[in-house]
Amino acid sequence: MPDILTSTLQPMTSVLFGNLVEDFVMFTTVVLGAEQGDEAAKRQLPTAAANFRRAAALDATYFVYLGL
């Protein structure tokens, strides 16, 4: 039974890491745009920050559940 769980959890962990990396990239793109003076990026920054916090918290919750 543990072998089945291990083989199932490993791909799920890879997907979660991929999601986390994507969230970092999207947020960093908006931050860099705002720093370079892009007005649209400056307007999107509060929303991007809130989305990043929500996604990071959700991913962290998934990692905790996978670790149990």
Backbone as a printed PyTorch tensor [residue, N CA C, xyz], in Angstrom:
tensor([[[  0.8000,  -1.2040,   0.0000],
         [  0.0000,   0.0000,   0.0000],
         [  0.8460,   1.2720,   0.0000]],

        [[  1.9100,   1.3870,   0.8190],
         [  2.7170,   2.6050,   0.8020],
         [  3.3390,   2.8940,  -0.5680]],

        [[  3.6740,   1.8600,  -1.3410],
         [  4.2440,   2.0830,  -2.6670],
         [  3.2400,   2.7730,  -3.5840]],

        [[  1.9780,   2.4160,  -3.4570],
         [  0.9400,   3.0410,  -4.2710],
         [  0.7960,   4.5180,  -3.8970]],

        [[  0.8210,   4.7990,  -2.6010],
         [  0.7080,   6.1950,  -2.1560],
         [  1.8950,   7.0190,  -2.6120]],

        [[  3.0750,   6.4500,  -2.4920],
         [  4.2800,   7.1680,  -2.9060],
         [  4.2470,   7.4630,  -4.3940]],

        [[  3.8600,   6.4820,  -5.1850],
         [  3.8270,   6.6970,  -6.6340],
         [  2.7230,   7.6680,  -7.0350]],

        [[  1.7120,   7.8200,  -6.2280],
         [  0.6430,   8.7680,  -6.5110],
         [  1.0230,  10.1760,  -6.0620]],

        [[  1.6800,  10.2990,  -4.9200],
         [  2.0060,  11.6080,  -4.3690],
         [  3.1340,  12.3100,  -5.1180]],

        [[  4.0540,  11.5410,  -5.6850],
         [  5.1840,  12.1640,  -6.3780],
         [  4.7330,  13.0380,  -7.5590]],

        [[  3.8820,  12.5650,  -8.4490],
         [  3.4290,  13.4600,  -9.5330],
         [  2.6180,  14.6500,  -9.0180]],

        [[  1.8530,  14.4470,  -7.9650],
         [  1.0760,  15.5580,  -7.4010],
         [  2.0110,  16.6410,  -6.8720]],

        [[  3.1040,  16.2340,  -6.2490],
         [  4.0860,  17.1910,  -5.7420],
         [  4.7100,  17.9710,  -6.8930]],

        [[  5.0150,  17.2900,  -7.9820],
         [  5.5800,  17.9720,  -9.1520],
         [  4.6100,  19.0040,  -9.7160]],

        [[  3.3390,  18.6650,  -9.7790],
         [  2.3350,  19.6020, -10.2750],
         [  2.2400,  20.8120,  -9.3500]],

        [[  2.2620,  20.5800,  -8.0480],
         [  2.1810,  21.6960,  -7.1000],
         [  3.3920,  22.6170,  -7.2050]],

        [[  4.5930,  22.0420,  -7.3540],
         [  5.7780,  22.8710,  -7.5400],
         [  5.6640,  23.6800,  -8.8240]],

        [[  5.1460,  23.0770,  -9.8750],
         [  4.9470,  23.7990, -11.1260],
         [  3.9890,  24.9550, -10.9610]],

        [[  2.9030,  24.7340, -10.2340],
         [  1.9420,  25.8080,  -9.9710],
         [  2.5870,  26.9350,  -9.1610]],

        [[  3.3790,  26.5680,  -8.1700],
         [  4.0280,  27.5700,  -7.3350],
         [  5.0110,  28.4050,  -8.1570]],

        [[  5.7660,  27.7560,  -9.0180],
         [  6.7120,  28.4740,  -9.8800],
         [  5.9540,  29.4150, -10.8160]],

        [[  4.8620,  28.9450, -11.3850],
         [  4.0530,  29.7850, -12.2690],
         [  3.5170,  31.0110, -11.5320]],

        [[  3.0920,  30.8310, -10.2910],
         [  2.5900,  31.9550,  -9.4900],
         [  3.6930,  32.9810,  -9.2430]],

        [[  4.9040,  32.5120,  -8.9260],
         [  6.0300,  33.4160,  -8.7110],
         [  6.3480,  34.1900,  -9.9870]],

        [[  6.3590,  33.5050, -11.1170],
         [  6.6950,  34.1510, -12.3900],
         [  5.6600,  35.2170, -12.7450]],

        [[  4.3910,  34.8930, -12.5790],
         [  3.3400,  35.8580, -12.9200],
         [  3.4300,  37.1010, -12.0340]],

        [[  3.6350,  36.8950, -10.7340],
         [  3.7290,  38.0280,  -9.8160],
         [  4.9770,  38.8600, -10.1140]],

        [[  6.0960,  38.2010, -10.3450],
         [  7.3430,  38.9060, -10.6290],
         [  7.2350,  39.7130, -11.9170]],

        [[  6.5350,  39.1800, -12.9060],
         [  6.3470,  39.9050, -14.1610],
         [  5.6040,  41.2150, -13.9300]],

        [[  4.5630,  41.1800, -13.1170],
         [  3.8030,  42.3980, -12.8190],
         [  4.6620,  43.3660, -12.0130]],

        [[  5.4010,  42.8640, -11.0310],
         [  6.2490,  43.7390, -10.2030],
         [  7.3110,  44.4200, -11.0550]],

        [[  7.9680,  43.6640, -11.9170],
         [  9.0080,  44.2580, -12.7580],
         [  8.4140,  45.2800, -13.7280]],

        [[  7.2500,  44.9860, -14.2550],
         [  6.5960,  45.9530, -15.1270],
         [  6.2720,  47.2350, -14.3920]],

        [[  5.7950,  47.1060, -13.1630],
         [  5.4790,  48.2890, -12.3600],
         [  6.7310,  49.0900, -12.0410]],

        [[  7.8210,  48.3990, -11.7550],
         [  9.0780,  49.0870, -11.4520],
         [  9.6390,  49.8120, -12.6660]],

        [[  9.3170,  49.3180, -13.8570],
         [  9.8120,  49.9380, -15.0860],
         [  8.8920,  51.0450, -15.5790]],

        [[  7.8380,  51.3240, -14.8320],
         [  6.9790,  52.4430, -15.1630],
         [  5.7420,  52.0980, -15.9720]],

        [[  5.4630,  50.8300, -16.1730],
         [  4.2720,  50.4190, -16.9170],
         [  3.0360,  50.7290, -16.0760]],

        [[  2.2020,  51.6380, -16.5690],
         [  1.0220,  52.0660, -15.8120],
         [  0.0160,  50.9380, -15.6130]],

        [[ -0.1540,  50.0950, -16.6160],
         [ -1.0870,  48.9660, -16.4920],
         [ -0.6060,  48.0130, -15.4050]],

        [[  0.6960,  47.7680, -15.3570],
         [  1.2560,  46.8870, -14.3270],
         [  1.0900,  47.5050, -12.9420]],

        [[  1.2310,  48.8130, -12.8560],
         [  1.0440,  49.4820, -11.5590],
         [ -0.3930,  49.3250, -11.0700]],

        [[ -1.3460,  49.3960, -12.0000],
         [ -2.7520,  49.2140, -11.6140],
         [ -3.0350,  47.7600, -11.2240]],

        [[ -2.3400,  46.8300, -11.8510],
         [ -2.5620,  45.4060, -11.5810],
         [ -1.8490,  44.9070, -10.3270]],

        [[ -0.9140,  45.6780,  -9.8250],
         [ -0.0730,  45.2170,  -8.7150],
         [ -0.8570,  44.7920,  -7.4750]],

        [[ -1.8210,  45.5580,  -6.9810],
         [ -2.5540,  45.0990,  -5.7910],
         [ -3.3050,  43.7810,  -6.0380]],

        [[ -3.9020,  43.6540,  -7.2070],
         [ -4.6220,  42.4210,  -7.5350],
         [ -3.6520,  41.2560,  -7.6820]],

        [[ -2.5160,  41.5060,  -8.3270],
         [ -1.5150,  40.4520,  -8.5030],
         [ -0.9640,  40.0050,  -7.1500]],

        [[ -0.7490,  40.9490,  -6.2390],
         [ -0.2430,  40.5980,  -4.9080],
         [ -1.2600,  39.7650,  -4.1420]],

        [[ -2.5190,  40.1560,  -4.2200],
         [ -3.5640,  39.3940,  -3.5250],
         [ -3.7060,  37.9930,  -4.1200]],

        [[ -3.6650,  37.8940,  -5.4380],
         [ -3.7530,  36.5770,  -6.0830],
         [ -2.5630,  35.6990,  -5.7180]],

        [[ -1.3720,  36.3240,  -5.6480],
         [ -0.1800,  35.5580,  -5.2920],
         [ -0.2700,  35.0380,  -3.8580]],

        [[ -0.6950,  35.8830,  -2.9400],
         [ -0.8280,  35.4410,  -1.5470],
         [ -1.8320,  34.2970,  -1.4210]],

        [[ -2.9520,  34.4190,  -2.1290],
         [ -3.9750,  33.3740,  -2.0750],
         [ -3.4500,  32.0640,  -2.6570]],

        [[ -2.8010,  32.1500,  -3.8110],
         [ -2.2950,  30.9400,  -4.4690],
         [ -1.1700,  30.2970,  -3.6470]],

        [[ -0.2840,  31.1060,  -3.0910],
         [  0.8160,  30.5670,  -2.2900],
         [  0.2830,  29.8960,  -1.0230]],

        [[ -0.7160,  30.4980,  -0.4000],
         [ -1.3110,  29.9000,   0.8000],
         [ -1.9980,  28.5800,   0.4590]],

        [[ -2.6920,  28.5410,  -0.6610],
         [ -3.3570,  27.3130,  -1.0820],
         [ -2.3390,  26.2150,  -1.3900]],

        [[ -1.2750,  26.5730,  -2.1100],
         [ -0.2270,  25.5920,  -2.4050],
         [  0.4370,  25.0930,  -1.1250]],

        [[  0.6770,  25.9930,  -0.1770],
         [  1.2750,  25.5850,   1.0880],
         [  0.3620,  24.6110,   1.8320]],

        [[ -0.9300,  24.8560,   1.7760],
         [ -1.8860,  23.9460,   2.4090],
         [ -1.8210,  22.5780,   1.7660]],

        [[ -1.7530,  22.5430,   0.4530],
         [ -1.6490,  21.2500,  -0.2400],
         [ -0.3800,  20.5130,   0.1680]],

        [[  0.7460,  21.2520,   0.2660],
         [  1.9990,  20.6060,   0.6740],
         [  1.9020,  20.0430,   2.0800]],

        [[  1.2360,  20.7560,   2.9700],
         [  1.0540,  20.2470,   4.3330],
         [  0.2600,  18.9520,   4.3030]],

        [[ -0.8290,  18.9280,   3.5390],
         [ -1.6490,  17.7160,   3.4610],
         [ -0.8760,  16.5670,   2.8300]],

        [[ -0.0370,  16.8420,   1.8520],
         [  0.7650,  15.7850,   1.2360],
         [  1.7940,  15.2310,   2.2320]],

        [[  2.2550,  16.0990,   3.1310],
         [  3.2700,  15.6660,   4.0920],
         [  2.7120,  14.8650,   5.2510]],

        [[  1.4000,  14.8690,   5.4510],
         [  0.8280,  14.1400,   6.5820],
         [  0.8520,  12.6750,   6.3790]]])
